[in-house]
């Protein structure tokens, strides 16, 4: 496992889908993960520190974990199969109880941003240097993905 961190919210210029970029700590590469609009919105809200008047799904999930005496200790993006990424939530409750729960990476990252827990990524997942692309895939992705600021999505909330 490689320690990682959330790098940026982005948009795929070809499909207009949202993408999260997860930066690997061992180099300058990122793992791009395409996500849904609702998850992108939730991530943008967390990045901006906005507290909605009623809890969004990821806020609710965080509150449930906390109310049950748990703490999200880490999220792990474990792999990709048939173009679908997989992740696990690691929840610690007390000294000895640990729960590992299957999750979509977008939901795991939305929770990680709210709880400031560690993010890990499997070393078997391909990563790309989008800032200085040298291989064909990185070059194509670099041309296709544009980082965006959360407020670009949330401008209507102001």
C-alpha positions in Angstrom: 0.0 0.0 0.0 1.1 3.5 -0.8 0.2 6.5 1.3 -1.7 9.0 -0.8 -3.7 12.1 -0.4 -6.5 13.9 -2.2 -5.0 16.1 -4.9 -7.8 17.8 -6.8 -11.2 17.7 -8.2 -11.2 17.7 -12.0 -13.4 17.5 -15.0 -13.0 15.2 -18.0 -13.2 17.5 -21.0 -14.3 14.7 -23.3 -17.2 13.4 -21.3 -17.9 16.3 -18.8 -17.7 13.8 -16.0 -16.1 14.7 -12.7 -12.8 13.1 -11.7 -10.9 13.0 -8.4 -7.1 12.9 -8.5 -5.4 11.0 -5.8 -1.7 11.8 -5.4 0.7 9.0 -4.5 3.2 10.0 -1.8 6.1 8.0 -3.4 6.3 10.2 -6.5 4.4 12.9 -8.4 1.9 10.7 -10.0 -1.9 10.7 -9.6 -4.6 8.1 -9.9 -7.6 9.6 -11.7 -11.0 8.2 -10.6 -14.2 9.1 -12.4 -17.1 9.9 -10.1 -20.7 10.9 -10.1 -22.1 14.4 -9.9 -23.5 14.0 -6.4 -20.2 12.7 -5.0 -18.3 15.5 -6.7 -20.7 18.0 -5.1 -20.2 16.4 -1.7 -16.5 16.5 -2.1 -16.5 20.1 -3.2 -18.7 21.0 -0.1 -16.1 19.3 2.2 -13.2 21.0 0.5 -14.8 24.4 1.0 -15.7 23.6 4.6 -19.4 24.4 4.0 -21.8 23.0 6.6 -25.2 22.4 5.0 -28.3 23.1 7.1 -29.2 19.4 6.9 -26.6 16.6 6.7 -25.7 15.3 3.3 -25.2 11.5 3.0 -21.5 11.7 3.8 -22.0 13.9 6.8 -24.7 11.5 8.0 -22.4 8.5 7.6 -19.7 10.3 9.5 -22.1 11.2 12.3 -23.4 7.6 12.5 -19.8 6.3 12.8 -19.1 8.8 15.5 -22.4 8.2 17.4 -21.6 4.5 17.5 -18.2 5.2 19.1 -16.2 4.6 16.0 -13.5 6.5 14.1 -12.6 6.2 10.4 -8.9 5.5 10.6 -8.1 5.1 6.9 -9.5 4.5 3.5 -7.8 2.2 1.1 -8.3 2.2 -2.7 -7.7 -1.5 -3.2 -8.0 -2.1 -6.9 -9.7 -1.8 -10.2 -11.8 -4.5 -12.1 -13.6 -4.0 -15.3 -13.0 -0.2 -15.2 -14.5 0.0 -11.7 -12.4 1.1 -8.7 -12.9 -0.5 -5.3 -12.1 0.8 -1.8 -12.4 -0.1 1.8 -13.3 1.9 4.9 -11.4 1.0 8.1 -13.4 1.9 11.2 -11.9 1.5 14.6 -14.3 1.2 17.6 -12.6 0.9 21.0 -9.3 -0.8 21.5 -9.9 -4.0 19.6 -12.9 -3.7 17.3 -12.1 -2.9 13.7 -14.6 -3.0 10.9 -13.6 -3.1 7.2 -16.4 -2.1 4.9 -16.6 -2.1 1.1 -17.0 1.3 -0.4 -16.9 3.2 -3.7 -13.7 5.3 -3.8 -15.7 8.5 -4.2 -17.7 7.8 -1.0 -14.5 6.8 0.8 -12.7 10.0 -0.3 -15.7 12.2 0.7 -15.6 10.6 4.2 -11.8 10.9 4.4 -12.0 14.6 3.7 -14.6 15.0 6.4 -12.6 13.0 9.0 -9.1 13.9 7.9 -8.1 10.2 8.0 -5.3 8.6 6.0 -5.7 7.5 2.4 -3.8 4.6 1.0 -3.8 3.2 -2.5 -2.7 -0.2 -3.8 0.6 -0.2 -5.5 -0.9 -2.3 -8.3 -3.2 0.5 -9.5 -1.8 2.5 -12.4 -0.9 6.1 -11.7 0.1 8.9 -14.1 2.2 12.0 -14.2 -0.2 14.5 -15.6 2.0 17.5 -14.9 4.9 16.2 -17.0 3.5 13.4 -19.1 6.0 11.2 -21.0 4.0 8.1 -22.0 1.1 8.0 -24.4 -1.6 7.3 -21.8 -0.4 10.1 -19.5 -0.3 12.5 -22.4 -3.8 11.6 -23.5 -5.1 12.0 -19.9 -3.2 15.2 -19.4 -5.0 16.7 -22.4 -8.3 15.4 -21.3 -8.5 16.2 -17.6 -8.6 19.8 -16.2 -8.3 20.5 -12.5 -11.1 22.7 -11.1 -11.6 24.6 -8.0 -14.5 23.5 -5.7 -16.1 27.0 -6.0 -16.5 26.5 -9.7 -19.0 23.8 -8.8 -20.5 25.6 -5.9 -20.8 29.1 -7.3 -24.5 29.0 -7.2 -24.5 28.6 -3.4 -23.0 32.1 -2.9 
